[in-house]
Amino acid sequence: MKKSSGYPTRAEVLDKFFDNWAAPKRAELVATAEAYGRVLSEDVFSLVDKPVFRASSMDGIAVKAAAFANGIPSAEGWKLGTDYVRADTGDDFPDEYDAVVQIEDVTLLENGGVRFAEDMEGPIVPGWNVTPQGANIRKGALIGRRGTKLSPCELAALSIGAVSSVNVFKKPVAVFIPTGNELVTLGTEPRRGQAVDSNSLMAVHLLREMGAEASAYPIVKDDKAALAAALDRALAEADIVVINAGTSKGEEDYCHALIADKGTQIAHGVAAAPGKPMALGIVNGKPVINVAGPPVACFNGLDWCVRPIVSAFLERPLPVRRKVKAKLAEAISAGGGERFEAIVRIELEETPEGYLAHPVSHRNRHTTDALLAGGLYVTKLVPEPNGAGDTIEVDILSIDN
C-alpha cells in the first residue's frame, strides 16, 4: 500500500485554511421568543428591576407591622381591604401594608376577620417576608454573555430582564451537494449498481446541529458541466458549500478539481481515515469542502473540517465532547504502517471493572454499525499502544454545548 506520509494532518489543513480565510462578522436582531439555539453577538443587560417595586416572598396576607408592635393582636374583627389584604408569592400589594404573614400562621374567618397562630414566627416588623425592589435582578445587570448559545434557561433569564429581542450571530447558510451516477433518492428502490443517498439527510442535520442554516441539493450526476453549474449556484446562495464524493482518483472524480479551477485549493488529501481523499479550498471568498463519499468518511469530514468553520461564523469555540477511559477489547489496526490518524468508531460496553471499547469499522462490521457506534477514538501519528487491554480515551459523540 502506498504510504500517505505526504498528506497534511487535520490540524495542518485547518491551520492553513484559517491562515487564508476569516469568517465575516454578521449579526441580526431576532425576537427572544425565536432565539432558541442562537448565539448572542453581544452582552445583554436587564431592562428592569425585579421586583419592579416590591413583592411578597410567600403566600400569606399583607399587614401593617405597627399593629404587631405589642405582640400578636386580636384580629377577629379585622376587615379585608382595611386591616389586611391577600398577598401571595410574587404579588405586589398596596403601599399602606409593609409586612407579610405566611398563610400557615393565618386562619381566615367567615366574617372576614383573622386568627393568628399562637406560635407564629415573628417579630412582624416592616419588610417581614417582603422581597424588596431589585432583589431578584437589578436593572442593568448582565443576564446574557456574548457567545452564549441560548438554552431554555437563558431564554427565561432574558425574559425576566424584559428583553424582548436580542442581537445574535447570523447563521451561515450551508449547501450540501450530493454527487454520483450511482445515487438514487430515498424512497426509490435501488437496482444493481445503485445506492440510496443517505449522506444528504445526515449532513443537513449535522450542519443544523452545528448552527448553520442548511439544505441539500438534488443529486448531481458525475458530469463536469452539471457539477460546475451546481457549485456556481451554491456559491451564489450559500456561505459554506459542501460537495460529497468525487474527491479521490476515480475516472469520474471531478469535484476536487472544481475547487482548484475556480478558486484556491488549500488541501487535497489528509492524513486521517476514513476520509483521506478530501479537498478544501476557498472560492469567491467562501469555504468549499469536498468530503469523501462513504457515509462514515462523510461524517468524519463534516465533523473535523466543517464544524470548526461553522463555529468561526458564530464566533464560538468548538463544543466539548465528554470523554471516558476504556480498555480496548481488541487491537486497533492503523493501516499497515501508513502515516495517518485512524478515526475509529467505538462501541462502549459498561462492565463492573469499567468501560470496554469495541472498535467498529467497515472492515469488521456493517456500515450502519459504525454509524451507530456512540464513541470516537483517534489514533496518533506517533505510534502508541493500541492493543487489546490498552486503555484509551473515548469521545462520546453527543455534544455538551
C-alpha positions as a Markdown table, in Angstrom:
| # | Residue | x | y | z |
|---|---|---|---|---|
| 1 | Met | 0.0 | 0.0 | 0.0 |
| 2 | Lys | 1.4 | 3.4 | -0.9 |
| 3 | Lys | 2.3 | 5.5 | 2.1 |
| 4 | Ser | 0.4 | 8.7 | 2.7 |
| 5 | Ser | 3.2 | 10.5 | 4.5 |
| 6 | Gly | 2.9 | 13.4 | 2.2 |
| 7 | Tyr | -0.6 | 14.3 | 3.3 |
| 8 | Pro | -1.0 | 17.1 | 5.9 |
| 9 | Thr | -2.7 | 16.3 | 9.2 |
| 10 | Arg | -6.2 | 17.5 | 10.0 |
| 11 | Ala | -4.7 | 20.2 | 12.3 |
| 12 | Glu | -2.3 | 21.3 | 9.5 |
| 13 | Val | -5.2 | 21.5 | 7.0 |
| 14 | Leu | -7.3 | 23.7 | 9.3 |
| 15 | Asp | -4.3 | 25.9 | 10.3 |
| 16 | Lys | -3.6 | 26.6 | 6.6 |
| 17 | Phe | -7.2 | 27.2 | 5.9 |
| 18 | Phe | -7.8 | 29.7 | 8.7 |
| 19 | Asp | -4.5 | 31.5 | 7.7 |
| 20 | Asn | -6.2 | 32.2 | 4.4 |
| 21 | Trp | -9.8 | 32.8 | 5.4 |
| 22 | Ala | -11.7 | 34.6 | 8.2 |
| 23 | Ala | -15.4 | 34.4 | 8.8 |
| 24 | Pro | -17.3 | 37.6 | 8.1 |
| 25 | Lys | -18.7 | 39.3 | 11.2 |
| 26 | Arg | -22.5 | 39.4 | 10.8 |
| 27 | Ala | -25.3 | 39.8 | 13.4 |
| 28 | Glu | -29.0 | 40.2 | 13.3 |
| 29 | Leu | -31.8 | 41.2 | 15.7 |
| 30 | Val | -34.3 | 38.5 | 16.5 |
| 31 | Ala | -37.2 | 38.2 | 18.9 |
| 32 | Thr | -36.2 | 36.5 | 22.1 |
| 33 | Ala | -39.1 | 34.1 | 21.6 |
| 34 | Glu | -37.5 | 32.9 | 18.4 |
| 35 | Ala | -33.9 | 32.8 | 19.7 |
| 36 | Tyr | -33.6 | 29.3 | 21.0 |
| 37 | Gly | -30.2 | 27.8 | 19.9 |
| 38 | Arg | -28.9 | 31.1 | 18.6 |
| 39 | Val | -25.6 | 32.6 | 19.7 |
| 40 | Leu | -25.5 | 36.1 | 21.4 |
| 41 | Ser | -23.3 | 38.5 | 19.4 |
| 42 | Glu | -23.2 | 41.0 | 22.4 |
| 43 | Asp | -23.7 | 41.1 | 26.1 |
| 44 | Val | -27.3 | 41.6 | 27.2 |
| 45 | Phe | -28.4 | 43.5 | 30.3 |
| 46 | Ser | -31.7 | 43.6 | 32.2 |
| 47 | Leu | -34.0 | 46.4 | 31.3 |
| 48 | Val | -35.9 | 46.3 | 34.6 |
| 49 | Asp | -35.7 | 45.6 | 38.3 |
| 50 | Lys | -37.4 | 42.5 | 39.6 |
| 51 | Pro | -39.5 | 43.0 | 41.6 |
| 52 | Val | -40.3 | 46.3 | 39.9 |
| 53 | Phe | -41.2 | 47.7 | 43.3 |
| 54 | Arg | -41.6 | 45.0 | 45.9 |
| 55 | Ala | -43.4 | 41.7 | 46.3 |
| 56 | Ser | -44.5 | 39.1 | 48.8 |
| 57 | Ser | -41.9 | 36.4 | 49.3 |
| 58 | Met | -44.5 | 33.8 | 50.2 |
| 59 | Asp | -48.2 | 33.1 | 50.2 |
| 60 | Gly | -49.9 | 35.0 | 53.0 |
| 61 | Ile | -51.6 | 38.2 | 54.0 |
| 62 | Ala | -50.0 | 41.7 | 53.8 |
| 63 | Val | -50.4 | 43.6 | 57.1 |
| 64 | Lys | -49.4 | 46.8 | 58.8 |
| 65 | Ala | -46.4 | 46.0 | 61.0 |
| 66 | Ala | -47.4 | 48.7 | 63.5 |
| 67 | Ala | -50.4 | 46.5 | 64.5 |
| 68 | Phe | -47.9 | 44.0 | 65.9 |
| 69 | Ala | -45.8 | 46.4 | 67.9 |
| 70 | Asn | -47.1 | 45.0 | 71.2 |
| 71 | Gly | -47.3 | 41.4 | 70.2 |
| 72 | Ile | -49.9 | 39.4 | 68.2 |
| 73 | Pro | -53.1 | 41.5 | 68.0 |
| 74 | Ser | -56.7 | 40.3 | 68.4 |
| 75 | Ala | -57.7 | 40.3 | 64.7 |
| 76 | Glu | -61.1 | 38.6 | 64.7 |
| 77 | Gly | -62.7 | 41.9 | 63.9 |
| 78 | Trp | -60.3 | 42.8 | 61.1 |
| 79 | Lys | -61.6 | 43.8 | 57.7 |
| 80 | Leu | -60.2 | 42.6 | 54.4 |
| 81 | Gly | -59.0 | 45.6 | 52.4 |
| 82 | Thr | -58.7 | 47.8 | 55.6 |
| 83 | Asp | -56.6 | 45.9 | 58.1 |
| 84 | Tyr | -55.0 | 43.4 | 55.7 |
| 85 | Val | -55.0 | 42.2 | 52.0 |
| 86 | Arg | -54.1 | 38.8 | 50.4 |
| 87 | Ala | -50.6 | 38.7 | 49.1 |
| 88 | Asp | -49.3 | 35.5 | 47.6 |
| 89 | Thr | -45.8 | 34.7 | 46.4 |
| 90 | Gly | -44.6 | 37.4 | 43.9 |
| 91 | Asp | -47.6 | 39.7 | 44.5 |
| 92 | Asp | -47.2 | 43.4 | 44.9 |
| 93 | Phe | -49.7 | 45.0 | 47.4 |
| 94 | Pro | -50.9 | 48.5 | 48.4 |
| 95 | Asp | -48.3 | 50.8 | 50.0 |
| 96 | Glu | -50.0 | 51.1 | 53.4 |
| 97 | Tyr | -49.1 | 47.4 | 54.1 |
| 98 | Asp | -45.5 | 46.7 | 54.9 |
| 99 | Ala | -45.2 | 43.1 | 56.1 |
| 100 | Val | -46.5 | 39.7 | 55.1 |
| 101 | Val | -47.6 | 36.9 | 57.5 |
| 102 | Gln | -47.3 | 33.5 | 56.0 |
| 103 | Ile | -50.6 | 31.7 | 55.3 |
| 104 | Glu | -49.7 | 28.8 | 57.5 |
| 105 | Asp | -49.9 | 31.1 | 60.5 |
| 106 | Val | -53.3 | 32.5 | 59.5 |
| 107 | Thr | -56.9 | 31.3 | 59.8 |
| 108 | Leu | -59.3 | 33.4 | 57.7 |
| 109 | Leu | -62.7 | 33.7 | 59.4 |
| 110 | Glu | -66.0 | 33.7 | 57.6 |
| 111 | Asn | -66.7 | 37.3 | 58.7 |
| 112 | Gly | -63.5 | 38.5 | 57.1 |
| 113 | Gly | -61.6 | 38.5 | 60.4 |
| 114 | Val | -58.3 | 36.8 | 61.0 |
| 115 | Arg | -57.0 | 34.5 | 63.8 |
| 116 | Phe | -53.2 | 34.2 | 64.1 |
| 117 | Ala | -51.4 | 31.1 | 65.3 |
| 118 | Glu | -50.1 | 31.5 | 68.8 |
| 119 | Asp | -46.7 | 30.1 | 67.8 |
| 120 | Met | -46.4 | 32.1 | 64.6 |
| 121 | Glu | -43.0 | 33.3 | 63.5 |
| 122 | Gly | -42.0 | 36.8 | 64.3 |
| 123 | Pro | -41.5 | 39.5 | 65.2 |
| 124 | Ile | -43.6 | 41.1 | 62.5 |
| 125 | Val | -41.7 | 44.2 | 61.5 |
| 126 | Pro | -41.6 | 46.4 | 58.4 |
| 127 | Gly | -40.2 | 44.3 | 55.5 |
| 128 | Trp | -41.1 | 41.0 | 57.1 |
| 129 | Asn | -41.4 | 38.4 | 54.3 |
| 130 | Val | -41.2 | 41.1 | 51.7 |
| 131 | Thr | -38.9 | 40.9 | 48.7 |
| 132 | Pro | -37.5 | 44.5 | 48.1 |
| 133 | Gln | -37.2 | 46.2 | 44.7 |
| 134 | Gly | -34.5 | 44.6 | 42.6 |
| 135 | Ala | -33.7 | 41.8 | 45.0 |
| 136 | Asn | -34.1 | 39.2 | 42.2 |
| 137 | Ile | -32.4 | 41.2 | 39.5 |
| 138 | Arg | -31.3 | 44.8 | 39.1 |
| 139 | Lys | -31.8 | 46.9 | 36.0 |
| 140 | Gly | -28.6 | 46.9 | 34.1 |
| 141 | Ala | -27.4 | 43.5 | 35.5 |
| 142 | Leu | -25.7 | 41.2 | 33.0 |
| 143 | Ile | -28.1 | 38.4 | 32.0 |
| 144 | Gly | -26.6 | 37.1 | 28.8 |
| 145 | Arg | -22.9 | 36.9 | 27.7 |
| 146 | Arg | -21.7 | 37.3 | 24.2 |
| 147 | Gly | -21.0 | 33.9 | 22.6 |
| 148 | Thr | -23.7 | 32.1 | 24.7 |
| 149 | Lys | -25.8 | 29.6 | 22.8 |
| 150 | Leu | -29.3 | 30.3 | 24.1 |
| 151 | Ser | -30.9 | 27.4 | 26.0 |
| 152 | Pro | -34.4 | 27.4 | 27.6 |
| 153 | Cys | -32.9 | 28.7 | 30.9 |
| 154 | Glu | -31.1 | 31.5 | 29.1 |
| 155 | Leu | -34.3 | 32.5 | 27.4 |
| 156 | Ala | -36.1 | 32.6 | 30.7 |
| 157 | Ala | -33.3 | 34.9 | 32.1 |
| 158 | Leu | -33.7 | 37.2 | 29.2 |
| 159 | Ser | -37.5 | 37.3 | 29.7 |
| 160 | Ile | -37.0 | 38.1 | 33.4 |
| 161 | Gly | -35.0 | 41.1 | 32.4 |
| 162 | Ala | -37.8 | 42.1 | 30.0 |
| 163 | Val | -35.5 | 41.7 | 26.9 |
| 164 | Ser | -37.9 | 41.0 | 24.0 |
| 165 | Ser | -35.2 | 40.9 | 21.3 |
| 166 | Val | -31.5 | 40.1 | 21.1 |
| 167 | Asn | -28.6 | 40.5 | 18.7 |
| 168 | Val | -27.3 | 37.1 | 17.6 |
| 169 | Phe | -24.7 | 36.0 | 15.1 |
| 170 | Lys | -26.3 | 35.3 | 11.8 |
| 171 | Lys | -26.4 | 31.6 | 10.9 |
| 172 | Pro | -24.1 | 30.7 | 8.0 |
| 173 | Val | -26.1 | 29.3 | 5.1 |
| 174 | Ala | -24.6 | 25.9 | 4.1 |
| 175 | Val | -25.5 | 23.8 | 1.0 |
| 176 | Phe | -24.7 | 20.1 | 0.7 |
| 177 | Ile | -24.3 | 18.8 | -2.9 |
| 178 | Pro | -24.6 | 15.0 | -3.2 |
| 179 | Thr | -22.9 | 13.7 | -6.4 |
| 180 | Gly | -22.6 | 10.3 | -8.1 |
| 181 | Asn | -24.1 | 8.4 | -11.0 |
| 182 | Glu | -24.9 | 5.5 | -8.6 |
| 183 | Leu | -27.1 | 7.6 | -6.2 |
| 184 | Val | -30.9 | 7.5 | -6.1 |
| 185 | Thr | -33.2 | 9.4 | -3.7 |
| 186 | Leu | -34.6 | 7.9 | -0.5 |
| 187 | Gly | -37.9 | 6.3 | -1.4 |
| 188 | Thr | -36.5 | 4.8 | -4.6 |
| 189 | Glu | -35.7 | 1.1 | -4.6 |
| 190 | Pro | -32.0 | 0.8 | -5.6 |
| 191 | Arg | -31.3 | -1.5 | -8.6 |
| 192 | Arg | -28.0 | -3.2 | -9.4 |
| 193 | Gly | -25.2 | -0.6 | -9.3 |
| 194 | Gln | -27.3 | 1.9 | -7.4 |
| 195 | Ala | -27.3 | 3.1 | -3.8 |
| 196 | Val | -29.7 | 5.3 | -1.8 |
| 197 | Asp | -28.3 | 8.8 | -1.0 |
| 198 | Ser | -28.0 | 8.6 | 2.8 |
| 199 | Asn | -25.5 | 11.4 | 3.3 |
| 200 | Ser | -27.7 | 14.3 | 2.5 |
| 201 | Leu | -30.1 | 13.6 | 5.4 |
| 202 | Met | -27.1 | 13.1 | 7.8 |
| 203 | Ala | -25.3 | 16.1 | 6.5 |
| 204 | Val | -28.2 | 18.6 | 6.6 |
| 205 | His | -29.0 | 17.7 | 10.2 |
| 206 | Leu | -25.4 | 17.7 | 11.3 |
| 207 | Leu | -24.9 | 21.2 | 9.8 |
| 208 | Arg | -28.1 | 22.4 | 11.5 |
| 209 | Glu | -26.8 | 20.9 | 14.8 |
| 210 | Met | -23.6 | 22.8 | 14.3 |
| 211 | Gly | -25.6 | 26.1 | 14.0 |
| 212 | Ala | -25.9 | 26.5 | 10.2 |
| 213 | Glu | -28.9 | 27.1 | 8.0 |
| 214 | Ala | -28.6 | 24.0 | 5.9 |
| 215 | Ser | -30.2 | 22.4 | 2.8 |
| 216 | Ala | -29.2 | 19.7 | 0.3 |
| 217 | Tyr | -29.4 | 20.0 | -3.5 |
| 218 | Pro | -30.8 | 17.2 | -5.6 |
| 219 | Ile | -28.3 | 14.6 | -6.7 |
| 220 | Val | -25.9 | 15.8 | -9.3 |
| 221 | Lys | -24.5 | 13.2 | -11.8 |
| 222 | Asp | -20.8 | 12.8 | -12.5 |
| 223 | Asp | -20.8 | 15.4 | -15.3 |
| 224 | Lys | -18.3 | 18.2 | -15.3 |
| 225 | Ala | -20.7 | 20.8 | -16.6 |
| 226 | Ala | -23.5 | 19.8 | -14.2 |
| 227 | Leu | -21.2 | 19.8 | -11.3 |
| 228 | Ala | -19.7 | 23.2 | -12.1 |
| 229 | Ala | -23.3 | 24.6 | -12.5 |
| 230 | Ala | -24.3 | 23.2 | -9.1 |
| 231 | Leu | -21.2 | 24.7 | -7.5 |
| 232 | Asp | -21.8 | 28.1 | -9.1 |
| 233 | Arg | -25.4 | 28.1 | -7.9 |
| 234 | Ala | -24.4 | 27.1 | -4.4 |
| 235 | Leu | -21.7 | 29.8 | -4.2 |
| 236 | Ala | -24.4 | 32.4 | -5.1 |
| 237 | Glu | -26.8 | 31.1 | -2.4 |
| 238 | Ala | -24.6 | 29.9 | 0.5 |
| 239 | Asp | -21.8 | 30.9 | 2.8 |
| 240 | Ile | -20.4 | 27.3 | 3.0 |
| 241 | Val | -20.5 | 24.7 | 0.2 |
| 242 | Val | -20.0 | 21.0 | 1.0 |
| 243 | Ile | -19.6 | 18.7 | -2.1 |
| 244 | Asn | -20.0 | 15.0 | -1.4 |
| 245 | Ala | -17.8 | 12.4 | -3.3 |
| 246 | Gly | -15.8 | 12.8 | -6.5 |
| 247 | Thr | -12.7 | 13.7 | -4.5 |
| 248 | Ser | -10.5 | 10.7 | -5.0 |
| 249 | Lys | -8.7 | 9.3 | -8.1 |
| 250 | Gly | -11.5 | 7.5 | -9.9 |
| 251 | Glu | -12.4 | 8.0 | -13.5 |
| 252 | Glu | -15.3 | 10.3 | -12.7 |
| 253 | Asp | -13.9 | 12.0 | -9.6 |
| 254 | Tyr | -14.2 | 15.6 | -10.9 |
| 255 | Cys | -15.3 | 17.5 | -7.8 |
| 256 | His | -11.9 | 18.2 | -6.2 |
| 257 | Ala | -10.6 | 19.7 | -9.4 |
| 258 | Leu | -13.5 | 22.2 | -9.4 |
| 259 | Ile | -12.1 | 23.9 | -6.3 |
| 260 | Ala | -8.7 | 24.4 | -7.8 |
| 261 | Asp | -10.2 | 25.5 | -11.1 |
| 262 | Lys | -12.5 | 28.1 | -9.5 |
| 263 | Gly | -10.5 | 29.3 | -6.5 |
| 264 | Thr | -7.7 | 28.4 | -4.1 |
| 265 | Gln | -7.2 | 24.8 | -3.1 |
| 266 | Ile | -5.9 | 24.6 | 0.4 |
| 267 | Ala | -5.5 | 20.8 | 0.6 |
| 268 | His | -6.3 | 17.6 | -1.4 |
| 269 | Gly | -5.9 | 14.7 | 0.9 |
| 270 | Val | -5.5 | 14.5 | 4.6 |
| 271 | Ala | -3.6 | 12.1 | 6.9 |
| 272 | Ala | -6.7 | 10.8 | 8.5 |
| 273 | Ala | -9.0 | 7.9 | 7.7 |
| 274 | Pro | -11.8 | 7.1 | 6.9 |
| 275 | Gly | -12.0 | 10.2 | 4.7 |
| 276 | Lys | -8.4 | 10.7 | 3.4 |
| 277 | Pro | -9.5 | 11.7 | -0.1 |
| 278 | Met | -11.0 | 15.1 | 0.8 |
| 279 | Ala | -10.4 | 18.6 | -0.6 |
| 280 | Leu | -10.7 | 22.0 | 0.9 |
| 281 | Gly | -10.5 | 25.4 | -0.7 |
| 282 | Ile | -11.7 | 29.0 | -0.9 |
| 283 | Val | -13.9 | 30.1 | -3.9 |
| 284 | Asn | -15.2 | 33.6 | -4.1 |
| 285 | Gly | -14.1 | 34.1 | -0.5 |
| 286 | Lys | -16.2 | 31.1 | 0.6 |
| 287 | Pro | -15.2 | 27.8 | 2.1 |
| 288 | Val | -15.8 | 24.8 | -0.3 |
| 289 | Ile | -15.2 | 21.4 | 1.2 |
| 290 | Asn | -15.3 | 18.2 | -0.8 |
| 291 | Val | -15.8 | 15.3 | 1.6 |
| 292 | Ala | -15.5 | 11.6 | 0.7 |
| 293 | Gly | -18.5 | 9.6 | -0.3 |
| 294 | Pro | -18.7 | 6.6 | 2.1 |
| 295 | Pro | -21.1 | 7.6 | 5.0 |
| 296 | Val | -18.6 | 7.2 | 7.8 |
| 297 | Ala | -15.9 | 9.2 | 5.8 |
| 298 | Cys | -18.5 | 11.8 | 5.0 |
| 299 | Phe | -19.4 | 12.2 | 8.7 |
| 300 | Asn | -15.7 | 12.5 | 9.6 |
| 301 | Gly | -15.1 | 15.3 | 7.1 |
| 302 | Leu | -18.1 | 17.2 | 8.3 |
| 303 | Asp | -17.1 | 16.7 | 11.9 |
| 304 | Trp | -13.5 | 17.7 | 11.9 |
| 305 | Cys | -13.4 | 20.1 | 9.0 |
| 306 | Val | -16.8 | 21.8 | 8.6 |
| 307 | Arg | -17.7 | 22.0 | 12.3 |
| 308 | Pro | -14.8 | 24.5 | 13.0 |
| 309 | Ile | -15.8 | 26.6 | 10.0 |
| 310 | Val | -19.4 | 26.9 | 11.2 |
| 311 | Ser | -18.1 | 27.7 | 14.7 |
| 312 | Ala | -16.0 | 30.5 | 13.2 |
| 313 | Phe | -19.1 | 32.2 | 11.7 |
| 314 | Leu | -20.7 | 32.0 | 15.2 |
| 315 | Glu | -17.5 | 33.1 | 17.0 |
| 316 | Arg | -17.7 | 30.2 | 19.3 |
| 317 | Pro | -15.1 | 27.7 | 20.5 |
| 318 | Leu | -15.7 | 24.1 | 19.3 |
| 319 | Pro | -18.2 | 22.3 | 21.5 |
| 320 | Val | -16.6 | 19.9 | 24.0 |
| 321 | Arg | -17.3 | 16.2 | 24.0 |
| 322 | Arg | -17.4 | 14.2 | 27.1 |
| 323 | Lys | -14.6 | 11.7 | 27.4 |
| 324 | Val | -14.4 | 8.3 | 29.2 |
| 325 | Lys | -11.5 | 6.0 | 29.7 |
| 326 | Ala | -12.0 | 2.5 | 28.4 |
| 327 | Lys | -9.9 | -0.7 | 27.8 |
| 328 | Leu | -9.6 | -1.9 | 24.2 |
| 329 | Ala | -11.4 | -5.3 | 23.7 |
| 330 | Glu | -9.2 | -5.8 | 20.6 |
| 331 | Ala | -6.3 | -4.2 | 18.9 |
| 332 | Ile | -6.8 | -1.3 | 16.5 |
| 333 | Ser | -5.1 | -1.7 | 13.1 |
| 334 | Ala | -3.8 | 1.7 | 11.9 |
| 335 | Gly | -3.3 | 0.7 | 8.2 |
| 336 | Gly | -0.2 | -1.4 | 8.0 |
| 337 | Gly | 2.3 | 1.4 | 8.6 |
| 338 | Glu | 0.7 | 4.3 | 6.8 |
| 339 | Arg | 1.3 | 7.7 | 8.5 |
| 340 | Phe | -2.3 | 8.8 | 9.3 |
| 341 | Glu | -4.7 | 9.3 | 12.1 |
| 342 | Ala | -7.2 | 6.4 | 12.3 |
| 343 | Ile | -10.7 | 7.8 | 13.2 |
| 344 | Val | -12.2 | 4.8 | 14.9 |
| 345 | Arg | -15.8 | 4.4 | 15.9 |
| 346 | Ile | -16.1 | 2.7 | 19.3 |
| 347 | Glu | -18.9 | 0.7 | 20.9 |
| 348 | Leu | -18.7 | 1.1 | 24.6 |
| 349 | Glu | -19.6 | -1.8 | 26.9 |
| 350 | Glu | -20.1 | -1.0 | 30.6 |
| 351 | Thr | -18.7 | -3.7 | 32.9 |
| 352 | Pro | -18.2 | -3.9 | 36.6 |
| 353 | Glu | -14.5 | -3.1 | 36.0 |
| 354 | Gly | -15.3 | 0.0 | 33.8 |
| 355 | Tyr | -15.8 | 0.6 | 30.1 |
| 356 | Leu | -14.7 | -1.9 | 27.4 |
| 357 | Ala | -14.1 | -0.4 | 24.0 |
| 358 | His | -15.0 | -2.3 | 20.9 |
| 359 | Pro | -13.6 | -0.8 | 17.7 |
| 360 | Val | -16.1 | -0.8 | 14.8 |
| 361 | Ser | -15.2 | -0.3 | 11.2 |
| 362 | His | -16.5 | -1.3 | 7.7 |
| 363 | Arg | -13.8 | -4.0 | 7.7 |
| 364 | Asn | -15.3 | -5.9 | 10.6 |
| 365 | Arg | -18.9 | -4.7 | 10.8 |
| 366 | His | -21.6 | -3.2 | 8.7 |
| 367 | Thr | -21.6 | 0.5 | 7.7 |
| 368 | Thr | -24.7 | 1.0 | 9.9 |
| 369 | Asp | -22.9 | -0.5 | 12.9 |
| 370 | Ala | -20.1 | 2.1 | 12.5 |
| 371 | Leu | -22.5 | 5.0 | 12.1 |
| 372 | Leu | -24.5 | 3.9 | 15.2 |
| 373 | Ala | -21.5 | 3.4 | 17.5 |
| 374 | Gly | -21.6 | 6.2 | 20.1 |
| 375 | Gly | -17.9 | 6.7 | 20.7 |
| 376 | Leu | -14.9 | 8.0 | 18.7 |
| 377 | Tyr | -11.2 | 7.5 | 19.2 |
| 378 | Val | -8.4 | 8.9 | 17.0 |
| 379 | Thr | -5.0 | 7.3 | 16.9 |
| 380 | Lys | -1.9 | 9.4 | 16.9 |
| 381 | Leu | 0.6 | 9.8 | 14.1 |
| 382 | Val | 3.4 | 8.9 | 16.6 |
| 383 | Pro | 3.0 | 5.2 | 17.4 |
| 384 | Glu | 1.3 | 4.5 | 20.6 |
| 385 | Pro | -0.2 | 1.3 | 22.3 |
| 386 | Asn | -3.5 | 0.4 | 20.7 |
| 387 | Gly | -3.6 | -3.3 | 21.6 |
| 388 | Ala | -6.1 | -5.4 | 23.4 |
| 389 | Gly | -6.2 | -4.4 | 27.0 |
| 390 | Asp | -4.7 | -1.0 | 26.5 |
| 391 | Thr | -6.5 | 2.0 | 28.0 |
| 392 | Ile | -7.7 | 4.7 | 25.6 |
| 393 | Glu | -9.8 | 7.9 | 26.0 |
| 394 | Val | -13.0 | 7.8 | 24.0 |
| 395 | Asp | -15.0 | 10.8 | 22.9 |
| 396 | Ile | -18.8 | 10.4 | 23.4 |
| 397 | Leu | -20.4 | 11.7 | 20.2 |
| 398 | Ser | -23.2 | 13.5 | 22.0 |
| 399 | Ile | -22.1 | 17.1 | 22.5 |
| 400 | Asp | -22.2 | 19.3 | 25.6 |
| 401 | Asn | -22.7 | 22.8 | 24.4 |
